[in-house]
């Protein structure tokens, strides 16, 4: 006899449970996609995820300087690309519109650029769209990047790729298995189920040598959705020119392990505690993103840790100028925000930055003037 889901279950939990009962365990990426984007109950289709009253705070909410430096970086890339007009200024997952508003304010120091910009926001959350409209009047909205009109591209994706659904694989003594979500023996609670998977499946997802060194019980993750979107971005840049800046928490190869987490009210919670009411994310495989972009003929720089990147762009000097003449508590708040963005024990080392440029670009962009090992392909 099946017992009902625990009291903390949600409407989405009940719908997913019924589907698993009818069809069997669900592959992890499909389960995660439903958690985040279910049309009726998905996390990014409801509620207010961002801000102090939400579940998490992103870099633009911590300090206005973050968005300003991103805007100036994009302005530099626009000038390096020959000042095309119009230029499609695109943000993937623009949150409350804070980053784009700060970036546009900084880019206004180049009047010719401000007149050339055509702003496009890729967003699926209805309430966030309303907030974005208030902060970025005149923008155009799209559910998918594919719908952004053709033309030279200036793109920013800050904490976007971490929310795309992942697949997980575990090395067994005799081969590989893939993570699914099923129900426990009594049919009440979700649990992870690993099912055997052919080795050729992993060979299609990972480059040669990537699986070496993973001991039995070890986990490796793949994000097909992230690779697909990066392929589209890089193809646009290779064909039409421009630049993209990808910022997220993640790692470079040979990173592996279970990075899936759920966040609610600024704290990690059990993954199955409240399906649809907690944010599910996974660390971004920047090596895979770089390879996808490189395959399209784009120029790739990074990944580079966020702290050194922002310091190279002058975040310290900008903070001092912003704090000059302010009351002590305001100055302390400005400096605290900057420290959170650049300190290695905070976001400075965990977050990585990847630059993707059109093939016409020869020199490293600002922040990447001394590319890390493997940068500047």
N, C-alpha and C positions, 0 to 999 in steps of 0.2 A: 504493500500500500504506500503510495507516494504521500509525503507530508508537504504542506504548503511552504513556500519560501519564507525565510525568517522575517520578523516584523519590520525590519529596516528596508525591506525590498521596495522597489519603485515600479511604476507602470511599465517602464522599459524592461526591468528585470523580469516581470511576468510575461511580457511579450517574447523576450529572448528565450526564456525557459520553455514556453510552449513550442517555439520553433525547434529547439533542441530535442524536445520529447518527440516531435513529429519527424524530424529529419536526421537526428544524431548530432554528435559533437560538431561545433562550428569552428572553422579555422580562425586563428587568433586575429589576423588582419581584418577579416570580415566582422568579427565580434567587435573589434575596436572601432571600425568604421560606423557600426550601428550605435555604439556608445556615444560617439562624438557627433554624428551627422544624421541620426534617425530623423526623418522629416517631422515627426510629432514630438518625440521625447528626447532627442539627442542633445548632448551638452551644449554644442555650439548653435543650437536652434532655440535656446531658451535661457532664462536667467541673465545675470550680470556677472560674467566671469572675472572681469578685470577690476583693479583698484583695491583700496584698503577694505572696502565692504564686500569685495568679491572673493575669489579664490587665490589669485596670484597678482603680483605687480611686475611689470616688465620694465626694461631699462628706460624707455621714454618717460614713464611715470615717476622714475626716481630722480631724474635730472633733465632739465630742458637742454642742457649742453649736449647730451647724446644725439638728439634729433638735429641740433644745429650743426654738429660736426658731420653727421651723415649728409645733410643738405649741402654743405660746402664741398664734401668729397664728390658728390654727384655733379655739382657745378664745375669742379675741376675736370671731371671726365667729359662733361658736355663740351667744354672749351677744347679739350684734347681731341674730341671727335670732329672738330670743324664747325661747331656751333649750329647743328642742324635745327631746322624749324619746319613743322612742329616736331617736338620731342615728346614721346610718351613717358610721362613720369608715373611709375606703377608701384604700388605697395601690395604685397600679398599678406593677407591677414592683418589689416591695419588697426586692430584693437579699437580704441576710442577716438582714433584720429590724431592723437597727441604727437606722435613722431612726425607724421606728414605735415601737421601745422607748424611744428618747430623747424622742420627742414625747409618749408616754403618761406618762412620768415627769414632764415639765413640766406636762402638763394636769392632773395629780393635785392641783395647787394649787387647783383649782376642784372640790371634792368632788362637787358636784351634777352637773357635766359628766362626771366619771369614771364615775358611776353610770349616766348616760344613754347612754354610748357602746356601740356594737355594732360590733366591729372586723372588717373584711373585707379580705383580701389577694388581689389578682389576680396569679397566678403560674403558670407552666407548667413550671418547672425542678424536678424531683423532689428533688434534693439541697438546693437552696435552701429548698424547703418545709420540710424537716426542721430546718434552721437557724432559719428563721422561727418554727417551733413552739416551739423552745427559748427564744427571746427574747420571743415574743408569745403566751404561753399563752392559750387561749380564743378565738383568732381563728377566722374562717371563711375557707375558701379557695375560689377560683373560677378557672376557666380563662379566663373572659371577663367584662368589666365588665357585660355585659347581664344576667348572672345575679345581680348584687347586688340584694337585696330593695329594694322601694320604700321611700321615706321621705326625710326631710331628709338632705342629703349634706354631709359634710366630706371633701374628697378631696385627696390629694397625689400628684403624678406627678413624681418626680425622676429624670432621665435614663431616661425611658421612651419618649418619642416619637422619640428619635434612632435607636432600634433597629427602627422600623417601616419596611417596604420602600418604596423610592422608585421613581419613574419618572424617566428623564432624556431631555430633548429637546435637539437641536442645530439651530441655525439654519444652513441651507445657503444658497447663492447663489440658489436657486430655490424655497425653501420650508423645510419642517421635516422632521427625521428623528428616530426614537426609538431609544434604546439597547437592544440585545439582547446576549446572550452566546452566542457560537458557538465553533467550533473552528478552529484554523488550517488551512492547506491540506493539511497532512500528517495532520490529525485528532488530534494529540496534546495540544496546549495550548489552554486557553481564551483567547478574545480577544473584545474588544468589537466588535459589528457594528451599524452604524446603518442603519435601514431607513426609507424615506419614510413619512410619516404625514400624513393630511389636516389642514389648518389648523383645521377645526372641532373636532378632538380637543383641541387646545390651547385653543380658545375656550371649551370646556366646563370646562376645568381651571383657567384663570387669568382674573382679572377684566380688563375692558377697560383697555388701557394698560400692563398688566404686561409685555408682550412688547416694548414699544417700547424702542429703544436697544440691543437685543442685536444685536451685529454678527455677520456670518457666522463660523461656528466657535464662537460662544458657546453655553453650556449653561445650561439652566434645569431645575429639579427640581420634581416634584410628588409629594405624599404623600397618596394617596387614603385609605389606612388611618387616618392621623392625623386627617384631616378627619372621617371617619366616626365615630371614637371621640369626638372633641371634640363632634360634633353630639349624640351620645347623652348626654354629660355635661351639656352646656348645656341640653338639653331637660329633663333631670331637675331641674336647678337652677331653670329657669324655671317648672316645674310644681310642684315640691315644696320649693324653697328650699334654702339652704345656700351653700357656697363651695368653690371648687377653686383650688389653687395649682399651677401648672405651672412647673417649673424644668428647664432643659436648655441645652445649647450650641446657638446658632442665630443668626438674623438677622431683621431686619424688611425689608419691601419698600423699595426695589426690588432686594433682594439676588438675585444669581444666580451661577452657576458650579458647577463640579464639586466637591462636598463629600464624596463617598463615600470612606470609608477603612476599612482593616482594622487591628485592633490585637491584638497578641499579646505577652504578657509585658511589658506596659507600654511597648511601642514600636510604631510604625506598621510594617507589613509589606506587601509586594506583595499586591494583592487576591486573586490566585489561588494564593498560596503554599501554603495548607493549608486548603482548603474544609471548613468544619465545625469547625475547630480554632482559628479566629481570629474575633474579634467584628467584624461589619460594622455601621457606623453612618453616618449622614449628618446634617448640620446641620439643625435644625428651622426651618421657615418660620413664624415666630410671627405674621406678618401673616395668613397663611392660617388658622391656628388661631383668631385673634381674629375673623376674618370668619365662620368657621363658628359660633362661639359667639354672635356678634351676631345672626346670622340666626335663631337660636332664641329671641331675646328676652331673653337673659341680659345682665347688665351686665359690661363688659369693662374692665379696667385694665391698662395696660402695652402692650407689654413694656417692662421696666425692667432695666437691668444688675444682676446679682446683687450686686456690691459695694455700690453705693448702697442697695440694698434691705436687705441685712443690717446695714449701718451705721445705717440709719434705725430698725431694730428693736433696736438697742443691743448689737450683737455686741462692741464694744470694752469696754463696761462689764461685760458678762457675763464676758468673758475675764479682766479684771482681778480680778473677784471670785473666779473659779475658780482663778486663779493665786496669789492672796494666801496667803502662808504656806508655799507649796510650795518644794521645793528648786529650785535654779537650773536644773538640766537639765529638770525638769518644767515649770517656768514657760516656759522657752525653747521647749519642744515645743508648749505651748498657744498661745503667740503665733505660732509658725511656722505652725501649722495655720490660725489665723485669717487671717494674711497671705495664705496660699495661696487662701483662699476669697474675699477681697475685693480683692486687688491687681489692678490692670488688666492687668499683664503675666502674671498667672496665670489664675485662674478668674473674677475679678471683672468683667471686661469681656466675656469670651467667652460666659459663661452669662447667660441672660436669664430673667426672671420674669414670668409672666402670671397675673393674678387673674381668675377668673370667678365672678360672684356672682348670686344670684337677683335678679329685677327689682325686688323690694321695697326693695333697698338703694339709698340715695341718695348717701351720702357715700363718698369713697374709703376703702379699708381701710388699716390700718397699712402703712407702707412705700411707699404710693402717694398720700400726702396731697397731693403736688404732682405730678399725673400728667404724664408726658411728652407730647409732641405726639401727638395722636390717642388718648390714653388716656381712660378713663372714658366709653366710648360707651354 
